[in-house]
Amino acid sequence: MSKKVPFVDPETCIGCSACAALAPDVYEMQEDGKSKVVNGEGDSEENIQRSIDTCPVTAISWVEEPQPPAPAVPNGQEKKKDDPVP
C-alpha cells in the first residue's frame, strides 16, 4: 500500500521559504532558491498539511510514494509466507 508524501513542483515554487520555516525537517531550500522535500515523513501530517496550505502559489501537494517491487523468487519457485526475505 502506498503512503502519501509531500511534493514541491519546482516549476511553480517561487522560493518564499514558508514551507521550510513551518517544517524544516521536511523541506530544504536549494541553491536555485527553490524548496525541495528532503524527508517526506519529517513532521506530522498535520504540520505538513499546514505547510501545503501556506504555500502562496500552491506548489506543494500530496503524492503517493511508490513502493519498491517485491523481491523476485529465483527459478519460478513459490515463496512461502514464512520464508525470510533475501
C-alpha positions, 0 to 999 in steps of 0.5 A: 500500500502506498503512503502519501508524501509531500511534493514541491513542483519546482516549476511553480515554487517561487522560493518564499521559504514558508514551507521550510520555516513551518517544517524544516525537517521536511523541506530544504531550500536549494541553491536555485532558491527553490524548496525541495522535500528532503524527508517526506515523513519529517513532521506530522501530517498535520504540520505538513498539511499546514505547510501545503496550505501556506504555500502562496502559489500552491506548489506543494501537494500530496503524492503517493510514494511508490513502493519498491517491487517485491523481491523476485523468487529465483527459478519460478519457485513459490515463496512461502509466507514464512520464508525470510526475505533475501 
